[in-house]
Amino acid sequence: MNIGLYFGSFNPIHHGHLIIAQHLLNETDLEQVWMVISPQNPFKPQKQLLNEYHRLHLVHLAIGDNSRIKASDIEFGLPKPSYTIDTITYLKEKYPQHNFSIIMGSDGLQNLDKWKNASKLMQENPFYVYRRPGFEVIQQPVNKLMIVEAPLLEISATHIRELIRQQKSIRYLVPDAVIDELKRNNYYKNE
């Protein structure tokens, strides 16, 4: 099975994430997209992150009954911070029957050379890169790079968290089930 790995903090997950995942399923040869919740991204401060199990639950709620998108907690049992090379190596060993690709925005592609074992990651794995406004696709020595024109929404998790702190509506930015869970647990109110 061809599986796209969509790594992220998903802090919280929003419609922009879901649209990208579904678009890649519709427009590429990917059969599933696994949304890999990163417990600790080496490029982001840990204190701003909601607990990884809460973020995983929110991703499950957001996906609902879509059988082609999966929430993955694979990084929860790996050393922290989470490095893509370690995760994909582990997944290839655990699931040799699958072919894995990495999904990322063109903003992330610009920093790819700073990632752990970047050259090995780029040579051994296919990448699906969707364009982000203001971030041109910069050529990297990637063995297999597919550029995807995906519908983009200017939604950021940072902005959503700020709206929550200001007690403003986040309706239409995240799925209703996620809104209900955020309200029920007062997530992000006192960040």
C-alpha positions in Angstrom: 0.0 0.0 0.0 1.2 3.5 -0.8 1.0 5.6 2.4 1.8 9.3 2.8 3.1 10.4 6.1 1.9 13.8 7.1 3.9 14.8 10.1 2.8 17.6 12.4 2.2 18.9 15.9 -1.5 19.3 15.0 -1.8 21.8 17.8 -4.7 21.7 17.1 -5.7 20.0 13.9 -7.7 22.2 11.6 -9.5 22.1 8.2 -6.4 23.1 6.3 -4.7 19.9 7.5 -7.7 17.8 6.5 -8.1 19.4 3.1 -4.4 18.7 2.2 -4.7 15.1 3.3 -7.9 14.5 1.3 -6.6 16.4 -1.8 -3.5 14.2 -1.9 -5.7 11.1 -1.7 -7.8 12.4 -4.5 -5.0 13.6 -6.8 -2.0 11.2 -6.3 -1.3 7.5 -6.1 -1.5 7.5 -2.3 -3.9 5.0 -0.9 -3.8 6.3 2.7 -2.5 9.3 4.6 -1.2 8.8 8.1 -1.3 11.9 10.2 1.7 11.4 12.4 1.3 13.4 15.6 4.8 14.5 16.8 5.1 14.6 20.6 8.0 17.0 20.4 9.1 18.7 17.2 12.8 19.7 17.5 12.0 23.0 15.8 9.1 24.0 18.1 9.1 24.9 21.8 7.6 22.1 23.9 5.7 24.4 26.3 3.3 25.5 23.6 2.2 21.9 22.9 -1.0 20.4 24.2 -0.3 16.9 25.6 0.3 14.5 22.7 -2.5 12.1 23.7 -5.0 15.0 23.7 -3.8 16.1 20.2 -4.1 12.5 19.0 -7.7 12.4 20.3 -8.5 15.6 18.5 -7.1 14.2 15.2 -9.3 11.1 15.7 -12.3 13.3 16.2 -11.4 15.4 13.1 -10.9 12.4 10.8 -14.2 10.8 11.9 -15.1 7.8 9.7 -12.7 8.5 6.8 -11.0 5.1 6.5 -8.3 6.5 4.2 -6.9 8.9 6.8 -5.4 7.5 10.0 -4.1 9.2 13.1 -0.7 7.7 14.1 0.9 7.8 17.5 4.0 6.0 16.2 6.3 8.7 17.5 5.0 8.4 21.0 7.2 5.4 21.7 10.3 6.7 19.9 13.0 8.8 21.5 12.3 12.5 21.8 12.6 14.9 20.1 11.0 13.3 17.0 13.1 13.1 13.9 11.5 12.1 10.6 14.5 9.8 9.6 14.1 7.8 12.8 10.3 7.5 12.4 10.3 6.4 8.7 13.2 3.9 9.3 11.1 2.4 12.1 7.9 2.3 10.0 9.8 0.6 7.1 11.0 -2.1 9.4 7.7 -2.6 11.1 5.6 -2.5 7.9 7.8 -3.8 5.1 4.7 -4.5 2.9 4.0 -0.7 2.6 5.6 2.1 0.6 6.0 5.3 2.6 6.3 8.9 1.3 6.7 12.1 3.2 4.1 14.9 2.8 5.2 18.5 3.5 4.6 22.1 2.5 7.0 24.1 0.4 7.9 26.0 3.6 9.2 22.9 5.2 11.1 21.9 2.1 13.2 25.1 2.4 14.5 23.8 5.7 14.9 20.2 4.8 18.7 20.4 4.6 18.7 21.2 8.3 16.9 18.0 9.3 18.7 15.0 10.9 20.4 12.8 8.2 18.8 15.1 5.6 20.7 13.7 2.6 19.8 10.1 3.5 16.2 11.1 4.0 16.0 12.9 0.6 17.7 10.0 -1.3 15.7 7.1 0.2 12.2 8.6 0.4 9.6 10.1 -2.0 8.3 13.5 -1.1 4.9 15.0 -1.9 5.3 18.8 -1.6 2.3 21.1 -1.7 2.9 24.8 -2.4 2.5 27.3 0.4 2.1 31.0 -0.4 5.3 32.9 -0.1 7.5 29.8 -0.2 8.7 28.8 -3.6 9.7 25.2 -4.2 13.4 25.3 -3.8 15.2 22.5 -5.5 16.7 20.0 -3.0 18.6 16.9 -3.9 15.5 14.8 -3.4 15.5 11.5 -5.3 11.7 11.6 -6.0 9.9 14.9 -5.6 6.3 15.4 -6.6 4.9 18.9 -6.5 1.1 19.0 -5.7 -1.1 22.0 -6.3 -3.4 21.8 -3.4 -6.2 24.1 -2.3 -4.8 26.2 0.5 -6.5 28.0 3.3 -4.7 30.6 5.4 -5.4 28.8 8.7 -2.7 28.5 11.4 -2.9 26.6 14.6 -1.2 29.5 16.3 -4.0 31.8 15.2 -6.6 29.3 16.4 -5.0 29.1 19.8 -4.9 32.9 20.0 -8.6 33.1 19.1 -9.4 30.6 21.9 -7.4 32.7 24.4 -9.3 35.7 23.4 -12.6 33.8 23.7 -13.5 34.3 20.1 -15.1 31.8 17.7 -13.1 29.2 15.9 -16.1 27.9 14.0 -15.4 26.9 10.4 -11.6 26.7 11.2 -11.7 23.3 12.8 -14.3 20.5 12.7 -17.2 20.8 15.1 -16.2 17.7 17.0 -12.9 19.3 17.7 -14.5 22.5 18.9 -16.7 20.6 21.3 -13.7 18.8 22.8 -11.6 22.0 23.1 -14.4 23.7 24.9 -15.2 20.7 27.1 -11.6 20.5 28.3 -10.7 24.3 28.2 -7.7 23.5 26.0 -5.5 26.5 25.1 -7.4 29.0 27.3 -4.6 29.7 29.6 -1.6 29.2 27.4 
